[in-house]
Amino acid sequence: MSSEAERTSSRRRFLQYALYGAGGLCVGSVTVLGNPEDVPQVPSIEDLHAFEWGFLVDTTRCIGCGSCVRACKLENHVPETYFRTWVERYEIDEDETITVDSPDGALESFKANSVQTKKVVKAFFVPKLCNHCVNSACTQVCPVGASYHTPDGVVLVDQDHCVGCGYCVQACPYGSRYIDHEKGVADKCTLCYHRIHKGLSPACVDACPREARLHGNLKDPKSRIRAVLHERRYSLLKPDMGTNPKCYYIGLDMEVK
């Protein structure tokens, strides 16, 4: 987007998604925003063990509009120049040269092709975020235990204990972490942890106009994410790293790293 009016319009659309399109996958139900008393409370520790949160991206549906990036920024107050989620554009020219770009994380979408001198024969978009790995490298290298797994399988950062050393940023094979220099701590995608246990979807999921993003409980055999993973062929980013990521990709091209 190129003007303040367009950015304002985008924010308005996101709020509309949040108010009218918020779908909760918790316990297989859909929760409509309304009276605060109607919003489910955060489950107890025992209840959390019934969940294993996963995330799915359908690259065949992503159009690179950047709505997810803007929604994440707005919801989580992500500082400028940093991103909890971003979108990459892959362009392959007639000589099979691959060009990858992500201008400002796709915050304002994409403009003209980055490849100007040759014919682009193939192009697609790939959203990225924290993979919330089962065998996460970030939690293994943290010297103070500030990076940790929740009982329901989300990797978080305890910012009260984080010392901002940056070891986790260097260890993450997906480039999903950064140091918030204003706070002096590590930060990243939390799957909107403050939302998902209220029956709401992550902000990026609600904002996507193409339904290219999906989250859900992998332990629930009736959840939509389990159904999609059962029906569609999916891939993982960098499976050779042995991190066992829980961000699944549909239609992921072999050129994507």
NUSE-179474 format. One record per residue (C-alpha): residue number from 0; residue in one letter; x negated, y, z. Coordinates in Angstrom, 3 decimals. Layout:
{num: NUM; residu: a; u: X; v: Y; w: Z}
...
This chain:
{num: 0; residu: m; u: 0.000; v: 0.000; w: 0.000}
{num: 1; residu: s; u: -1.238; v: 3.455; w: -0.755}
{num: 2; residu: s; u: 0.909; v: 5.952; w: 1.100}
{num: 3; residu: e; u: 2.132; v: 6.684; w: 4.595}
{num: 4; residu: a; u: 5.705; v: 6.279; w: 3.395}
{num: 5; residu: e; u: 4.959; v: 2.765; w: 2.182}
{num: 6; residu: r; u: 3.268; v: 1.859; w: 5.455}
{num: 7; residu: t; u: 6.262; v: 3.209; w: 7.377}
{num: 8; residu: s; u: 8.571; v: 1.162; w: 5.160}
{num: 9; residu: s; u: 6.461; v: -1.915; w: 5.818}
{num: 10; residu: r; u: 6.682; v: -1.424; w: 9.575}
{num: 11; residu: r; u: 10.441; v: -0.997; w: 9.285}
{num: 12; residu: r; u: 10.705; v: -4.256; w: 7.340}
{num: 13; residu: f; u: 8.667; v: -6.048; w: 9.977}
{num: 14; residu: l; u: 10.979; v: -4.821; w: 12.733}
{num: 15; residu: q; u: 13.914; v: -6.048; w: 10.693}
{num: 16; residu: y; u: 12.283; v: -9.474; w: 10.422}
{num: 17; residu: a; u: 11.738; v: -9.505; w: 14.159}
{num: 18; residu: l; u: 15.321; v: -8.515; w: 14.944}
{num: 19; residu: y; u: 17.184; v: -10.514; w: 12.344}
{num: 20; residu: g; u: 14.872; v: -13.295; w: 11.275}
{num: 21; residu: a; u: 13.193; v: -14.496; w: 14.461}
{num: 22; residu: g; u: 13.344; v: -18.274; w: 14.421}
{num: 23; residu: g; u: 12.130; v: -20.221; w: 17.458}
{num: 24; residu: l; u: 10.844; v: -23.744; w: 17.000}
{num: 25; residu: c; u: 10.564; v: -24.434; w: 20.724}
{num: 26; residu: v; u: 12.437; v: -27.609; w: 21.622}
{num: 27; residu: g; u: 13.819; v: -27.681; w: 18.083}
{num: 28; residu: s; u: 16.074; v: -24.663; w: 18.601}
{num: 29; residu: v; u: 16.530; v: -21.234; w: 17.085}
{num: 30; residu: t; u: 16.669; v: -18.279; w: 19.444}
{num: 31; residu: v; u: 18.272; v: -15.011; w: 18.394}
{num: 32; residu: l; u: 17.003; v: -11.840; w: 20.009}
{num: 33; residu: g; u: 19.569; v: -10.332; w: 22.306}
{num: 34; residu: n; u: 20.116; v: -9.867; w: 26.006}
{num: 35; residu: p; u: 16.828; v: -10.273; w: 27.976}
{num: 36; residu: e; u: 18.629; v: -12.632; w: 30.349}
{num: 37; residu: d; u: 19.219; v: -14.987; w: 27.419}
{num: 38; residu: v; u: 15.506; v: -15.346; w: 26.598}
{num: 39; residu: p; u: 14.027; v: -18.597; w: 27.965}
{num: 40; residu: q; u: 11.340; v: -18.234; w: 30.608}
{num: 41; residu: v; u: 7.777; v: -19.513; w: 30.178}
{num: 42; residu: p; u: 7.796; v: -23.260; w: 30.921}
{num: 43; residu: s; u: 6.061; v: -24.751; w: 33.931}
{num: 44; residu: i; u: 2.676; v: -26.449; w: 33.573}
{num: 45; residu: e; u: 4.439; v: -29.824; w: 33.497}
{num: 46; residu: d; u: 6.692; v: -28.683; w: 30.668}
{num: 47; residu: l; u: 3.741; v: -27.369; w: 28.670}
{num: 48; residu: h; u: 2.368; v: -30.891; w: 28.277}
{num: 49; residu: a; u: 5.395; v: -31.682; w: 26.092}
{num: 50; residu: f; u: 4.034; v: -29.251; w: 23.487}
{num: 51; residu: e; u: 1.125; v: -29.323; w: 21.069}
{num: 52; residu: w; u: 1.304; v: -26.185; w: 18.990}
{num: 53; residu: g; u: 0.258; v: -26.339; w: 15.354}
{num: 54; residu: f; u: 0.305; v: -23.929; w: 12.438}
{num: 55; residu: l; u: 0.929; v: -24.495; w: 8.738}
{num: 56; residu: v; u: 0.147; v: -22.273; w: 5.732}
{num: 57; residu: d; u: 1.633; v: -22.914; w: 2.282}
{num: 58; residu: t; u: -0.816; v: -21.232; w: -0.098}
{num: 59; residu: t; u: 1.503; v: -21.897; w: -3.029}
{num: 60; residu: r; u: 3.968; v: -19.410; w: -1.544}
{num: 61; residu: c; u: 1.585; v: -16.665; w: -0.364}
{num: 62; residu: i; u: 1.696; v: -13.535; w: -2.545}
{num: 63; residu: g; u: -0.978; v: -11.555; w: -0.705}
{num: 64; residu: c; u: 1.419; v: -8.810; w: 0.380}
{num: 65; residu: g; u: -0.308; v: -8.335; w: 3.743}
{num: 66; residu: s; u: 2.922; v: -8.273; w: 5.761}
{num: 67; residu: c; u: 1.486; v: -10.882; w: 8.110}
{num: 68; residu: v; u: -1.628; v: -8.788; w: 8.749}
{num: 69; residu: r; u: 0.360; v: -5.639; w: 9.466}
{num: 70; residu: a; u: 2.776; v: -7.501; w: 11.732}
{num: 71; residu: c; u: -0.091; v: -9.017; w: 13.710}
{num: 72; residu: k; u: -1.765; v: -5.623; w: 14.103}
{num: 73; residu: l; u: 1.455; v: -4.065; w: 15.329}
{num: 74; residu: e; u: 2.434; v: -6.869; w: 17.692}
{num: 75; residu: n; u: -0.970; v: -7.447; w: 19.270}
{num: 76; residu: h; u: -2.495; v: -3.961; w: 19.153}
{num: 77; residu: v; u: -5.498; v: -5.244; w: 17.209}
{num: 78; residu: p; u: -8.192; v: -2.529; w: 16.959}
{num: 79; residu: e; u: -9.101; v: -0.976; w: 13.620}
{num: 80; residu: t; u: -11.501; v: -2.895; w: 11.368}
{num: 81; residu: y; u: -10.731; v: -6.162; w: 13.226}
{num: 82; residu: f; u: -8.192; v: -8.857; w: 12.415}
{num: 83; residu: r; u: -6.589; v: -11.807; w: 14.141}
{num: 84; residu: t; u: -5.290; v: -12.949; w: 10.774}
{num: 85; residu: w; u: -6.287; v: -11.889; w: 7.283}
{num: 86; residu: v; u: -5.698; v: -12.908; w: 3.663}
{num: 87; residu: e; u: -8.389; v: -13.778; w: 1.136}
{num: 88; residu: r; u: -7.972; v: -13.560; w: -2.639}
{num: 89; residu: y; u: -9.708; v: -16.108; w: -4.849}
{num: 90; residu: e; u: -10.261; v: -15.289; w: -8.521}
{num: 91; residu: i; u: -11.844; v: -17.721; w: -10.983}
{num: 92; residu: d; u: -12.975; v: -16.356; w: -14.336}
{num: 93; residu: e; u: -13.469; v: -18.069; w: -17.681}
{num: 94; residu: d; u: -17.055; v: -18.995; w: -16.729}
{num: 95; residu: e; u: -15.748; v: -20.711; w: -13.568}
{num: 96; residu: t; u: -17.319; v: -18.059; w: -11.364}
{num: 97; residu: i; u: -15.437; v: -17.718; w: -8.083}
{num: 98; residu: t; u: -14.931; v: -14.269; w: -6.591}
{num: 99; residu: v; u: -13.498; v: -13.909; w: -3.096}
{num: 100; residu: d; u: -12.378; v: -10.637; w: -1.563}
{num: 101; residu: s; u: -10.228; v: -9.428; w: 1.314}
{num: 102; residu: p; u: -10.144; v: -5.620; w: 1.283}
{num: 103; residu: d; u: -9.476; v: -4.462; w: 4.840}
{num: 104; residu: g; u: -8.148; v: -7.933; w: 5.605}
{num: 105; residu: a; u: -5.351; v: -7.379; w: 3.029}
{num: 106; residu: l; u: -3.843; v: -4.886; w: 5.475}
{num: 107; residu: e; u: -2.620; v: -2.847; w: 2.514}
{num: 108; residu: s; u: -2.273; v: -5.790; w: 0.167}
{num: 109; residu: f; u: -4.421; v: -6.064; w: -2.987}
{num: 110; residu: k; u: -4.791; v: -3.641; w: -5.828}
{num: 111; residu: a; u: -6.356; v: -4.386; w: -9.228}
{num: 112; residu: n; u: -8.279; v: -7.573; w: -9.871}
{num: 113; residu: s; u: -11.729; v: -7.486; w: -8.331}
{num: 114; residu: v; u: -13.046; v: -9.170; w: -11.487}
{num: 115; residu: q; u: -13.050; v: -6.476; w: -14.169}
{num: 116; residu: t; u: -15.479; v: -7.702; w: -16.821}
{num: 117; residu: k; u: -14.190; v: -11.213; w: -17.492}
{num: 118; residu: k; u: -10.857; v: -12.913; w: -17.955}
{num: 119; residu: v; u: -9.366; v: -14.332; w: -14.754}
{num: 120; residu: v; u: -7.981; v: -17.794; w: -15.487}
{num: 121; residu: k; u: -6.874; v: -18.641; w: -11.981}
{num: 122; residu: a; u: -6.085; v: -16.644; w: -8.840}
{num: 123; residu: f; u: -4.481; v: -17.377; w: -5.497}
{num: 124; residu: f; u: -4.291; v: -16.155; w: -1.896}
{num: 125; residu: v; u: -5.352; v: -17.928; w: 1.293}
{num: 126; residu: p; u: -4.247; v: -16.623; w: 4.711}
{num: 127; residu: k; u: -6.650; v: -17.362; w: 7.555}
{num: 128; residu: l; u: -6.511; v: -17.275; w: 11.341}
{num: 129; residu: c; u: -7.802; v: -19.138; w: 14.388}
{num: 130; residu: n; u: -7.444; v: -22.880; w: 13.797}
{num: 131; residu: h; u: -6.911; v: -23.709; w: 17.509}
{num: 132; residu: c; u: -9.174; v: -26.708; w: 17.155}
{num: 133; residu: v; u: -8.913; v: -29.751; w: 19.373}
{num: 134; residu: n; u: -12.716; v: -29.976; w: 19.488}
{num: 135; residu: s; u: -13.313; v: -26.238; w: 19.468}
{num: 136; residu: a; u: -16.898; v: -25.036; w: 19.237}
{num: 137; residu: c; u: -16.000; v: -21.739; w: 20.914}
{num: 138; residu: t; u: -14.953; v: -23.353; w: 24.185}
{num: 139; residu: q; u: -18.066; v: -25.521; w: 24.229}
{num: 140; residu: v; u: -20.548; v: -22.646; w: 24.015}
{num: 141; residu: c; u: -18.836; v: -20.185; w: 26.364}
{num: 142; residu: p; u: -21.197; v: -19.840; w: 29.360}
{num: 143; residu: v; u: -18.485; v: -18.706; w: 31.780}
{num: 144; residu: g; u: -15.502; v: -20.798; w: 30.681}
{num: 145; residu: a; u: -13.562; v: -17.782; w: 29.430}
{num: 146; residu: s; u: -12.584; v: -19.586; w: 26.224}
{num: 147; residu: y; u: -10.273; v: -22.432; w: 27.121}
{num: 148; residu: h; u: -7.469; v: -24.746; w: 25.992}
{num: 149; residu: t; u: -3.987; v: -24.316; w: 27.389}
{num: 150; residu: p; u: -2.038; v: -27.474; w: 28.347}
{num: 151; residu: d; u: -0.008; v: -27.035; w: 25.156}
{num: 152; residu: g; u: -3.011; v: -26.938; w: 22.864}
{num: 153; residu: v; u: -3.656; v: -23.252; w: 22.216}
{num: 154; residu: v; u: -7.179; v: -21.847; w: 22.447}
{num: 155; residu: l; u: -7.197; v: -18.587; w: 24.419}
{num: 156; residu: v; u: -9.686; v: -16.143; w: 25.923}
{num: 157; residu: d; u: -9.505; v: -15.188; w: 29.588}
{num: 158; residu: q; u: -10.487; v: -11.561; w: 29.179}
{num: 159; residu: d; u: -10.857; v: -11.103; w: 32.934}
{num: 160; residu: h; u: -13.787; v: -13.538; w: 32.872}
{num: 161; residu: c; u: -15.226; v: -12.939; w: 29.379}
{num: 162; residu: v; u: -18.627; v: -11.223; w: 29.497}
{num: 163; residu: g; u: -18.679; v: -10.309; w: 25.807}
{num: 164; residu: c; u: -21.834; v: -12.294; w: 25.024}
{num: 165; residu: g; u: -20.580; v: -13.191; w: 21.560}
{num: 166; residu: y; u: -21.634; v: -16.846; w: 21.655}
{num: 167; residu: c; u: -18.120; v: -17.945; w: 20.713}
{num: 168; residu: v; u: -18.049; v: -15.500; w: 17.794}
{num: 169; residu: q; u: -21.216; v: -17.057; w: 16.400}
{num: 170; residu: a; u: -20.052; v: -20.629; w: 17.062}
{num: 171; residu: c; u: -16.660; v: -20.395; w: 15.350}
{num: 172; residu: p; u: -16.995; v: -21.963; w: 11.872}
{num: 173; residu: y; u: -13.884; v: -20.124; w: 10.662}
{num: 174; residu: g; u: -14.935; v: -16.568; w: 11.453}
{num: 175; residu: s; u: -11.775; v: -16.020; w: 13.448}
{num: 176; residu: r; u: -13.288; v: -14.289; w: 16.512}
{num: 177; residu: y; u: -14.614; v: -10.808; w: 17.114}
{num: 178; residu: i; u: -15.832; v: -8.689; w: 20.014}
{num: 179; residu: d; u: -13.439; v: -5.915; w: 20.969}
{num: 180; residu: h; u: -16.042; v: -3.280; w: 21.740}
{num: 181; residu: e; u: -13.557; v: -1.026; w: 23.521}
{num: 182; residu: k; u: -12.809; v: -3.779; w: 26.034}
{num: 183; residu: g; u: -16.168; v: -5.537; w: 25.784}
{num: 184; residu: v; u: -14.558; v: -8.964; w: 25.388}
{num: 185; residu: a; u: -13.965; v: -11.595; w: 22.722}
{num: 186; residu: d; u: -10.581; v: -11.655; w: 21.012}
{num: 187; residu: k; u: -8.743; v: -13.602; w: 18.310}
{num: 188; residu: c; u: -5.382; v: -15.056; w: 17.274}
{num: 189; residu: t; u: -3.361; v: -16.475; w: 20.173}
{num: 190; residu: l; u: -0.473; v: -17.775; w: 18.029}
{num: 191; residu: c; u: 1.387; v: -14.926; w: 19.762}
{num: 192; residu: y; u: 1.376; v: -17.017; w: 22.930}
{num: 193; residu: h; u: 3.501; v: -14.385; w: 24.649}
{num: 194; residu: r; u: 6.235; v: -15.011; w: 22.058}
{num: 195; residu: i; u: 6.318; v: -18.712; w: 21.310}
{num: 196; residu: h; u: 7.435; v: -19.770; w: 24.781}
{num: 197; residu: k; u: 10.305; v: -17.327; w: 24.633}
{num: 198; residu: g; u: 11.724; v: -19.184; w: 21.657}
{num: 199; residu: l; u: 10.220; v: -16.712; w: 19.173}
{num: 200; residu: s; u: 7.867; v: -17.270; w: 16.261}
{num: 201; residu: p; u: 4.462; v: -15.610; w: 15.956}
{num: 202; residu: a; u: 4.791; v: -12.124; w: 14.487}
{num: 203; residu: c; u: 3.074; v: -13.141; w: 11.245}
{num: 204; residu: v; u: 5.565; v: -15.977; w: 10.715}
{num: 205; residu: d; u: 8.543; v: -13.662; w: 11.152}
{num: 206; residu: a; u: 7.062; v: -11.031; w: 8.844}
{num: 207; residu: c; u: 6.254; v: -13.294; w: 5.888}
{num: 208; residu: p; u: 8.818; v: -12.638; w: 3.125}
{num: 209; residu: r; u: 7.942; v: -15.912; w: 1.386}
{num: 210; residu: e; u: 8.043; v: -18.224; w: 4.414}
{num: 211; residu: a; u: 4.458; v: -19.217; w: 3.677}
{num: 212; residu: r; u: 3.720; v: -19.612; w: 7.398}
{num: 213; residu: l; u: 5.176; v: -22.038; w: 9.896}
{num: 214; residu: h; u: 4.422; v: -22.923; w: 13.512}
{num: 215; residu: g; u: 5.835; v: -25.672; w: 15.674}
{num: 216; residu: n; u: 5.456; v: -28.424; w: 18.215}
{num: 217; residu: l; u: 3.407; v: -31.310; w: 16.828}
{num: 218; residu: k; u: 4.612; v: -33.558; w: 19.650}
{num: 219; residu: d; u: 8.237; v: -33.158; w: 18.609}
{num: 220; residu: p; u: 8.990; v: -35.690; w: 15.827}
{num: 221; residu: k; u: 12.057; v: -33.640; w: 14.866}
{num: 222; residu: s; u: 10.221; v: -30.327; w: 14.513}
{num: 223; residu: r; u: 10.109; v: -28.701; w: 11.098}
{num: 224; residu: i; u: 6.315; v: -28.618; w: 11.021}
{num: 225; residu: r; u: 6.158; v: -32.369; w: 11.552}
{num: 226; residu: a; u: 8.676; v: -32.886; w: 8.757}
{num: 227; residu: v; u: 6.694; v: -30.743; w: 6.335}
{num: 228; residu: l; u: 3.403; v: -32.437; w: 7.222}
{num: 229; residu: h; u: 5.072; v: -35.796; w: 6.647}
{num: 230; residu: e; u: 6.516; v: -34.805; w: 3.272}
{num: 231; residu: r; u: 3.712; v: -32.705; w: 1.780}
{num: 232; residu: r; u: 0.051; v: -33.307; w: 1.125}
{num: 233; residu: y; u: -2.037; v: -30.993; w: 3.285}
{num: 234; residu: s; u: -5.694; v: -30.110; w: 3.802}
{num: 235; residu: l; u: -7.902; v: -28.704; w: 6.539}
{num: 236; residu: l; u: -10.593; v: -26.069; w: 6.401}
{num: 237; residu: k; u: -14.101; v: -27.459; w: 6.920}
{num: 238; residu: p; u: -13.006; v: -30.911; w: 8.102}
{num: 239; residu: d; u: -16.655; v: -31.993; w: 8.057}
{num: 240; residu: m; u: -17.308; v: -29.783; w: 11.093}
{num: 241; residu: g; u: -15.461; v: -32.264; w: 13.315}
{num: 242; residu: t; u: -13.485; v: -29.559; w: 15.100}
{num: 243; residu: n; u: -10.104; v: -31.206; w: 14.385}
{num: 244; residu: p; u: -8.352; v: -27.940; w: 13.454}
{num: 245; residu: k; u: -4.599; v: -27.578; w: 13.888}
{num: 246; residu: c; u: -4.067; v: -25.086; w: 11.090}
{num: 247; residu: y; u: -2.832; v: -27.130; w: 8.136}
{num: 248; residu: y; u: -2.867; v: -25.932; w: 4.533}
{num: 249; residu: i; u: -0.595; v: -26.923; w: 1.679}
{num: 250; residu: g; u: -1.903; v: -26.391; w: -1.854}
{num: 251; residu: l; u: -5.426; v: -25.610; w: -0.711}
{num: 252; residu: d; u: -7.772; v: -25.501; w: -3.708}
{num: 253; residu: m; u: -11.161; v: -27.162; w: -3.577}
{num: 254; residu: e; u: -12.816; v: -23.772; w: -4.104}
{num: 255; residu: v; u: -11.719; v: -22.570; w: -0.661}
{num: 256; residu: k; u: -14.323; v: -22.725; w: 2.091}
